[in-house]
Amino acid sequence: MSSQLLMIEDDARLASMVKEYLGQSGFVVSHAGDGLGGLMRLQELAPDLVILDLMLPDIDGLEVCRRIRSLPGEAALVPVLMLTAKGDPMDRIIGLELGADDYLPKPFEPRELLARVRAILRRRVEGAKPTTKVIRFGSLEIDRDARSVTVGGAPSELTSYQFDLLVALAERAGRVLSRDQIMEAVRGRELEAFDRSIDVHMGRIRAAIEQDAKNPKRILTVRGVGYVFAKQQD
C-alpha cells in the first residue's frame, strides 16, 4: 500500500493543498483539525508519518508530540514532522527533544515538505532493515553481499541495476510502491521521474525469477500506481 500520512493542522486550506500535492506523489493523506482529534485519528489509522502543526486550537503541537511518544507499542514510534510559524528556535529545540524527527518552518515550499517526508520515511526503512544479508521467499534467495539471485538453487542472471530494483522491492514486500518511490529507494541512479524504462527492467526481472513471466506471482503490477512484491512463499 501507499504510505499513509496524518496531518494535524487547523488551517483547512493548507491541509487541502498538502493533501493534493503529496497525493500526486503517491501518498495518502488524512487530516485532523485539532490536537485531540489528531490523537484519535492516529490510533485509528496507524499512519507511517505525522505532519504536526505547532499551533493548534486546543492543545499545542508540543503536547501532541509528547502524548504520541507516551502511547503504548508501535504507535509511539511513528515519525513526526513538526510545522511551526514561530520564529523562536526554542520551540524547535523542545519539539526535537520531545521526539519530533524533523521540523519545517512556515511558510514552506511544497517540494521541501515532500523531500523531508521522503527522507524521514527512507531513514525509517533503513533503520528497520534486517541484519541478515540473504532475503528468502520460498525458493527465491537474494544475497545482498554476493549480489546474486537464485531460484531453487539455480542462478538467475540480472544486471546490477536490476538486482538493486529487486532488492528494493523485496525489502518492502507487501507494500505497493510507485515508480517514484522505487527510484527513490535505488539512489545514485539518474532517472527521469516518469522514466518508463523501469517497466522494461521489471519485465526482465520477472523473466529471471518467475516461473511464468506472463503470469507473475512475485512482482505484481498495481494498475495506475506501481508494483508490489508479494509476500507469499512457494
N, C-alpha and C positions, 0 to 999 in steps of 0.2 A: 504494500500500500504506500501511497504518498505520505510524506512527513506531515504530521498533524501539529499545527501551531495554535496556541491560545493567546489572544491579545487582550490584555486587561487595560482598557483605555476609555476615559469618559468622553472623549471627542469622537462622536459617531462618524463625522465626516472623514477624519483622519483614519479611523479604523476601516471604513469602507474603501478608502484609497489603498491602504496597505493590503487589505484582503484581495482586491482586484490585482494589484501589482504582483504580489507573491504568488497568487493563483496562476499567473501566466508562466511561472517557473516551476509549476508542479506541486506547490504547497497547498494544503487545505487549512484555511484559517478560520477559527471560531472566535467570537467576540463576546466579552463581558464588559459592561459599562461601569462597574464599581468593584471594589476590592472583595467584599464578601461574596458577591455573585461570581467573581472570578475564582475564588477558592472552591466554591461549589462546582463550577464547571471543570475545574482542574481534576477533581476526583471522579467526575463523570466521564471525562474524555481520556484521561491519562495521555496528555499530549507529549510530543517529542521535545517541545521547547515552549517557553512562556515569554512573550513580549510584554513587559510590565511598565506601565507609566508610574512615575513617582508621585504625581499629584492626582489624587482620586477624591471623589466627593464624600466617601465615608471614612475608610481607614487609608492611610497613605501607603505608597508602594513599598517603603521600607518595612512597614509592619506586615504587609502581604508576603514579602520575601522571607521575613523571619518565620511566619506561620508555615510557609511552604517547607522550609528546612526543618520544621518541627513535626511534619507529617510522618506517619509510620510507613515503613517499607520503601518501595521504589519511588513512590510519589515525592519523597523528599529530595530525590536526586535529579529531578527534572532541571535541565539548564534554564537559566533566567537571563534574558537580555533586558536591562533596565533603560527606560526612556526618561529623560529629565529635561525640563526647561529652565531649571535653576542654574545660576552661574557659580554657586558656591561649590568648590571641589570637595568640600567635606561630605556633602550628600553622596557623591560618587564613591568616596572612600568608605563611608559607612555601608553603602549598598554592597560593595565588593566584600567587605568584612562580614556582612550578614550572609554571604553566599551567592551573590549575583555573579554570573560568569563574564559579563561584559556590560558596558553602558554605551548609550548613544545620545548625545545632546540634541534637543530640538532647537530650531528646525533641522531636519536631516534630508539628505538625498535618498530616494528610494533604493538606488543602486547600492549605496553604502549599507543600508539596512539588509538588503539581500546578501551582500558579501559577508556581513557579520553573522547572519543566521547560518549561512553555509559553513563558515569557519567553525562556529560553535558545534554544529552537528558533526562536522568532519572530525573534530577533536574527540567528540564523544564516541564515534565509531572506532577511531584508532585506539582510544583508551580501553575499549571493550574487546579488542581483538584477542583471540585465544593465543596462548603461548605455543601451542603445538604448531609445527611447521607444515604438517600434512593435513589437508582437508579431505575428508572421506564422505562420499554419498553413495552407499551401496558399492557397486563395482568400480565407481569412479574415484580415483585418487589424484589429488593435486598437491605436488611437493613444491612448496614455495622456495626452499633453498636450492634444490636441484633444478628448479624451473622446468619441471617435467609433468606430464599428464599421462596416466594410464587408465585404460578401461578393461576390466577383467584381467589385469596383468599385462596387457598388450599396450605398447606405447602409442600415443596419439600425437601427430605432428601439428604443432601450432607455431605461428610466428611469435616473436617476443611481445608484440603489441596485442595479439590475440590472447596470449597467456595472461597478460595484465587485465584484459577485459574479463576473462573468465574468472580470475581471482576476485575482481571487484564485485562480480555478481554473486559468486559462491559465498563470499564473506557476508553478504547481505541476503542470504537465502530466505525466500518467503516475502521479501519486500519488493514492491513494484518500484522500478527506477525509471525516470525519464531519461532520454538520451543526454540531456544536460547533466543530470546527476551522475550518470555513468562516466561521462567525460571529465566531470569534476573529480571523481574518485581516481581516475587514471591521470594523475597530474604529470606535468612535464611534457605533455604532447600538445602540439599546436594543431588544434582543430577548430573549424568554424562551429558556431553554436548549433547550426542545423545541418551539419555535415552528414549526408545520407550514407556515406561510406561505412558508417558504423553498422548499418544493416547488412552490408556485404560481409563484413567481418563476422557478424553474428551467424550468418549462413554458413560460413566456413568453420566456425567453432562447432556448430551443430553437426556438420558433416563429420567432424573429428570425434565427437563424444556421444552422439545419439545413435541408437540402433537404426532408427529411420528418421533421417533429417527432415523429411517432408511432413512427418507427424511427430514432432519433438515432444519429449516427456520431461526434459530437464530445463531447457531455456524456452520459456513461453512468451509469446508476443501478447501484450495487452494493448488492444487497438486504441489508438489515439493518445496513448500515454508513453509506453516504452516496453520494458522487458522485466521478467521476474524469473529468478532461478528457483525451481520447485524444490521443496524440502524433502519430498518423498524419496525413499531409497528403493533400489531394485534388488 
